[in-house]
Amino acid sequence: MLPDIGAVFGPYTYIVSELVFGSFALWLLVRADALTRAGKTILVLYPLAYVWDWYTLTIGVFAIPLRTGIELVGIPLEEHIFMVVVPALVLGIHENLHRR
């Protein structure tokens, strides 16, 4: 049984989880000295991720109940953060696995 952090953080649950995993991703990228390269990759991926996220939210593929309610350019703030954290985490793991 997983702890119900939603009961603790309420509408900030999603953003808190992103900050935790985002901090880990940042640590991995700094450790691998790959922050700049990863940042460039994330910037290139971001527009595609935004369109994909906007579309899936618009057609009702998923809903996000434990969020702040703040929206930017048609999608929740948390989704913008998610679109940075996920590739950062993947790239951080990749760079650390293949460090020379």
N, CA, C and O of each residue as an XYZ file, in Angstrom:
400
protein
N       0.842     -1.187      0.000
C       0.000      0.000      0.000
C       0.887      1.251      0.000
O       1.769      1.408      0.845
N       0.633      2.122     -0.956
C       1.404      3.354     -1.056
C       0.805      4.446     -0.162
O      -0.413      4.505      0.010
N       1.654      5.308      0.406
C       1.122      6.407      1.226
C       0.329      7.379      0.360
O       0.664      7.602     -0.803
N      -0.716      7.950      0.931
C      -1.561      8.899      0.212
C      -1.016     10.303      0.402
O      -1.450     11.028      1.296
N      -0.055     10.690     -0.447
C       0.514     12.030     -0.307
C      -0.483     13.095     -0.754
O      -0.320     14.272     -0.431
N      -1.514     12.691     -1.494
C      -2.559     13.626     -1.900
C      -3.286     14.214     -0.707
O      -3.745     15.355     -0.748
N      -3.389     13.431      0.354
C      -4.033     13.917      1.572
C      -3.173     14.978      2.256
O      -3.693     15.831      2.976
N      -1.870     14.928      2.034
C      -0.950     15.882      2.650
C      -0.810     17.151      1.801
O      -0.899     18.265      2.318
N      -0.590     16.969      0.496
C      -0.283     18.103     -0.376
C      -1.479     18.643     -1.154
O      -1.390     19.723     -1.738
N      -2.587     17.920     -1.172
C      -3.804     18.386     -1.837
C      -3.548     18.805     -3.272
O      -2.994     18.029     -4.050
N      -3.943     20.030     -3.642
C      -3.794     20.471     -5.030
C      -2.332     20.677     -5.460
O      -2.061     20.941     -6.631
N      -1.413     20.558     -4.527
C       0.007     20.722     -4.853
C       0.719     19.371     -5.009
O       1.938     19.331     -5.177
N      -0.025     18.283     -4.954
C       0.552     16.943     -5.011
C       1.373     16.718     -6.277
O       2.509     16.251     -6.201
N       0.818     17.039     -7.423
C       1.504     16.801     -8.696
C       2.783     17.627     -8.781
O       3.832     17.115     -9.173
N       2.695     18.893     -8.417
C       3.864     19.761     -8.530
C       4.953     19.351     -7.533
O       6.139     19.457     -7.844
N       4.571     18.892     -6.355
C       5.559     18.417     -5.375
C       6.287     17.193     -5.911
O       7.508     17.095     -5.788
N       5.549     16.259     -6.504
C       6.206     15.066     -7.048
C       7.149     15.440     -8.191
O       8.207     14.830     -8.347
N       6.773     16.433     -8.986
C       7.647     16.879    -10.075
C       8.913     17.533     -9.534
O       9.992     17.357    -10.099
N       8.790     18.272     -8.464
C       9.972     18.899     -7.869
C      10.929     17.851     -7.315
O      12.145     18.005     -7.422
N      10.397     16.802     -6.732
C      11.246     15.723     -6.207
C      11.982     15.026     -7.349
O      13.208     14.909     -7.322
N      11.234     14.564     -8.351
C      11.864     13.868     -9.464
C      12.706     14.812    -10.318
O      13.729     14.397    -10.861
N      12.295     16.072    -10.446
C      13.071     17.058    -11.172
C      14.406     17.346    -10.497
O      15.416     17.552    -11.171
N      14.411     17.360     -9.180
C      15.669     17.556     -8.442
C      16.627     16.404     -8.693
O      17.829     16.606     -8.866
N      16.087     15.204     -8.711
C      16.903     14.027     -9.004
C      17.459     14.104    -10.429
O      18.633     13.812    -10.658
N      16.613     14.498    -11.382
C      17.049     14.641    -12.777
C      18.156     15.693    -12.879
O      19.155     15.478    -13.566
N      17.985     16.807    -12.210
C      18.993     17.866    -12.225
C      20.309     17.353    -11.652
O      21.370     17.611    -12.220
N      20.255     16.638    -10.548
C      21.462     16.075     -9.939
C      22.175     15.137    -10.915
O      23.398     15.183    -11.043
N      21.411     14.290    -11.601
C      22.011     13.368    -12.572
C      22.699     14.123    -13.704
O      23.805     13.768    -14.109
N      22.046     15.162    -14.210
C      22.619     15.926    -15.320
C      23.874     16.692    -14.893
O      24.845     16.758    -15.646
N      23.856     17.261    -13.711
C      25.037     17.961    -13.196
C      26.163     16.954    -12.969
O      27.313     17.216    -13.322
N      25.839     15.821    -12.391
C      26.828     14.763    -12.129
C      27.511     14.314    -13.417
O      28.712     14.042    -13.423
N      26.751     14.236    -14.503
C      27.287     13.783    -15.786
C      27.852     14.935    -16.618
O      28.321     14.720    -17.736
N      27.809     16.154    -16.079
C      28.246     17.346    -16.799
C      27.525     17.453    -18.150
O      28.144     17.714    -19.181
N      26.219     17.249    -18.117
C      25.423     17.216    -19.347
C      24.255     18.191    -19.319
O      23.333     18.071    -20.126
N      24.278     19.143    -18.415
C      23.150     20.053    -18.252
C      22.883     20.881    -19.516
O      21.730     21.012    -19.929
N      23.907     21.428    -20.120
C      23.723     22.256    -21.314
C      23.216     21.429    -22.491
O      22.277     21.832    -23.177
N      23.836     20.273    -22.724
C      23.400     19.423    -23.846
C      21.968     18.947    -23.640
O      21.175     18.936    -24.581
N      21.640     18.560    -22.431
C      20.276     18.105    -22.144
C      19.288     19.253    -22.327
O      18.195     19.057    -22.857
N      19.668     20.438    -21.892
C      18.797     21.599    -22.048
C      18.451     21.879    -23.506
O      17.312     22.213    -23.831
N      19.444     21.741    -24.378
C      19.193     21.937    -25.811
C      18.227     20.891    -26.346
O      17.318     21.210    -27.113
N      18.424     19.653    -25.941
C      17.532     18.574    -26.390
C      16.111     18.806    -25.893
O      15.150     18.623    -26.640
N      15.978     19.203    -24.648
C      14.656     19.447    -24.071
C      13.964     20.608    -24.790
O      12.759     20.555    -25.039
N      14.714     21.645    -25.120
C      14.127     22.777    -25.861
C      13.592     22.348    -27.226
O      12.550     22.834    -27.666
N      14.295     21.450    -27.886
C      13.847     20.967    -29.195
C      12.619     20.064    -29.042
O      11.709     20.111    -29.869
N      12.591     19.243    -27.987
C      11.467     18.330    -27.765
C      10.205     19.035    -27.264
O       9.091     18.574    -27.512
N      10.382     20.139    -26.568
C       9.275     20.795    -25.874
C       8.065     21.123    -26.761
O       6.940     20.821    -26.363
N       8.245     21.724    -27.938
C       7.061     22.042    -28.751
C       6.238     20.805    -29.131
O       5.008     20.845    -29.108
N       6.902     19.735    -29.472
C       6.194     18.493    -29.793
C       5.463     17.959    -28.567
O       4.308     17.543    -28.661
N       6.127     17.971    -27.430
C       5.504     17.509    -26.191
C       4.293     18.372    -25.834
O       3.267     17.860    -25.387
N       4.424     19.682    -26.036
C       3.313     20.592    -25.748
C       2.092     20.255    -26.605
O       0.985     20.138    -26.078
N       2.278     20.100    -27.913
C       1.159     19.792    -28.812
C       0.526     18.463    -28.425
O      -0.699     18.348    -28.381
N       1.343     17.471    -28.149
C       0.846     16.150    -27.761
C       0.033     16.249    -26.468
O      -1.057     15.685    -26.369
N       0.563     16.963    -25.491
C      -0.116     17.109    -24.202
C      -1.421     17.881    -24.358
O      -2.456     17.468    -23.836
N      -1.373     18.992    -25.071
C      -2.576     19.799    -25.284
C      -3.652     18.963    -25.961
O      -4.813     18.992    -25.552
N      -3.272     18.221    -26.992
C      -4.231     17.407    -27.729
C      -4.861     16.331    -26.835
O      -6.083     16.181    -26.815
N      -4.040     15.593    -26.103
C      -4.592     14.508    -25.274
C      -5.475     15.053    -24.155
O      -6.481     14.431    -23.813
N      -5.124     16.189    -23.584
C      -5.991     16.808    -22.580
C      -7.296     17.286    -23.204
O      -8.365     17.129    -22.614
N      -7.209     17.869    -24.396
C      -8.382     18.409    -25.072
C      -9.398     17.321    -25.422
O     -10.603     17.531    -25.284
N      -8.922     16.176    -25.869
C      -9.857     15.110    -26.251
C     -10.255     14.235    -25.066
O     -11.049     13.307    -25.220
N      -9.707     14.525    -23.880
C     -10.137     13.822    -22.679
C      -9.438     12.511    -22.394
O     -10.003     11.651    -21.718
N      -8.223     12.332    -22.890
C      -7.488     11.088    -22.637
C      -7.190     10.935    -21.153
O      -7.254      9.827    -20.621
N      -6.864     12.037    -20.478
C      -6.606     11.958    -19.039
C      -7.001     13.260    -18.360
O      -7.165     14.295    -19.006
N      -7.150     13.184    -17.052
C      -7.471     14.348    -16.227
C      -6.493     14.365    -15.053
O      -5.972     13.323    -14.656
N      -6.252     15.534    -14.511
C      -5.293     15.688    -13.421
C      -6.013     16.344    -12.239
O      -6.106     17.569    -12.176
N      -6.519     15.540    -11.307
C      -7.291     16.123    -10.206
C      -6.455     16.832     -9.128
O      -6.915     17.825     -8.564
N      -5.254     16.354     -8.831
C      -4.456     16.931     -7.744
C      -3.420     17.905     -8.301
O      -2.220     17.632     -8.318
N      -3.928     19.048     -8.753
C      -3.060     20.064     -9.346
C      -3.475     21.440     -8.864
O      -4.528     21.604     -8.247
N      -2.639     22.427     -9.151
C      -2.867     23.781     -8.646
C      -4.043     24.494     -9.308
O      -4.653     25.376     -8.704
N      -4.362     24.116    -10.546
C      -5.410     24.809    -11.281
C      -4.884     25.947    -12.122
O      -5.649     26.602    -12.831
N      -3.581     26.195    -12.053
C      -2.969     27.241    -12.870
C      -2.740     26.693    -14.270
O      -2.153     25.625    -14.438
N      -3.207     27.433    -15.277
C      -3.005     27.010    -16.665
C      -2.185     28.057    -17.395
O      -2.348     29.260    -17.191
N      -1.292     27.566    -18.258
C      -0.481     28.423    -19.110
C      -0.616     27.930    -20.542
O      -0.357     26.760    -20.824
N      -1.012     28.795    -21.429
C      -1.144     28.478    -22.853
C      -1.994     27.212    -23.060
O      -1.665     26.359    -23.883
N      -3.065     27.112    -22.316
C      -4.035     26.045    -22.537
C      -3.797     24.721    -21.856
O      -4.587     23.794    -22.037
N      -2.730     24.594    -21.074
C      -2.504     23.341    -20.335
C      -2.035     23.671    -18.915
O      -1.508     24.755    -18.661
N      -2.235     22.716    -17.989
C      -1.842     22.974    -16.601
C      -0.343     23.255    -16.441
O       0.487     22.691    -17.154
N      -0.021     24.126    -15.503
C       1.367     24.436    -15.163
C       2.178     23.160    -14.946
O       3.314     23.045    -15.407
N       1.582     22.214    -14.241
C       2.276     20.968    -13.921
C       2.694     20.197    -15.173
O       3.723     19.522    -15.175
N       1.905     20.297    -16.223
C       2.245     19.589    -17.463
C       3.449     20.215    -18.147
O       4.254     19.508    -18.754
N       3.581     21.529    -18.057
C       4.768     22.193    -18.601
C       6.019     21.680    -17.872
O       7.038     21.387    -18.498
N       5.924     21.580    -16.565
C       7.048     21.079    -15.769
C       7.329     19.621    -16.123
O       8.485     19.225    -16.275
N       6.274     18.830    -16.251
C       6.406     17.421    -16.605
C       7.167     17.250    -17.921
O       7.986     16.342    -18.059
N       6.891     18.126    -18.878
C       7.526     18.033    -20.204
C       9.011     18.387    -20.160
O       9.732     18.136    -21.126
N       9.471     18.957    -19.071
C      10.894     19.208    -18.871
C      11.507     18.102    -18.012
O      12.599     17.617    -18.307
N      10.807     17.706    -16.954
C      11.343     16.727    -16.003
C      11.533     15.345    -16.637
O      12.569     14.715    -16.426
N      10.569     14.872    -17.395
C      10.679     13.517    -17.952
C      11.884     13.376    -18.880
O      12.691     12.469    -18.675
N      12.042     14.236    -19.895
C      13.240     14.065    -20.715
C      14.534     14.326    -19.935
O      15.557     13.701    -20.215
N      14.501     15.237    -18.968
C      15.700     15.495    -18.161
C      16.097     14.244    -17.382
O      17.281     13.923    -17.275
N      15.112     13.545    -16.845
C      15.397     12.321    -16.102
C      15.955     11.236    -17.025
O      16.928     10.563    -16.686
N      15.336     11.075    -18.180
C      15.812     10.080    -19.150
C      17.235     10.410    -19.595
O      18.104      9.538    -19.613
N      17.466     11.665    -19.951
C      18.804     12.063    -20.394
C      19.830     11.961    -19.268
O      20.977     11.585    -19.508
N      19.429     12.291    -18.051
C      20.332     12.175    -16.908
C      20.749     10.736    -16.666
O      21.920     10.459    -16.409
N      19.803      9.827    -16.747
C      20.127      8.403    -16.579
C      21.016      7.940    -17.729
O      22.016      7.257    -17.512
N      20.649      8.313    -18.950
C      21.433      7.928    -20.128
C      22.875      8.421    -20.015
O      23.814      7.658    -20.238
N      23.047      9.682    -19.673
C      24.385     10.260    -19.600
C      25.229      9.607    -18.500
O      26.436      9.428    -18.664
N      24.598      9.257    -17.396
C      25.344      8.597    -16.325
C      25.687      7.146    -16.663
O      26.728      6.641    -16.244
N      24.837      6.489    -17.401
C      25.127      5.117    -17.821
C      26.277      5.055    -18.815
O      27.041      4.091    -18.835
N      26.391      6.088    -19.637
C      27.374      6.071    -20.720
C      28.499      7.087    -20.515
O      29.150      7.509    -21.471
N      28.717      7.473    -19.253
C      29.813      8.405    -18.941
C      31.161      7.803    -19.258
O      31.374      6.600    -19.105
N      32.056      8.638    -19.696
C      33.423      8.155    -19.978
C      34.349      8.582    -18.887
O      35.541      8.278    -18.934
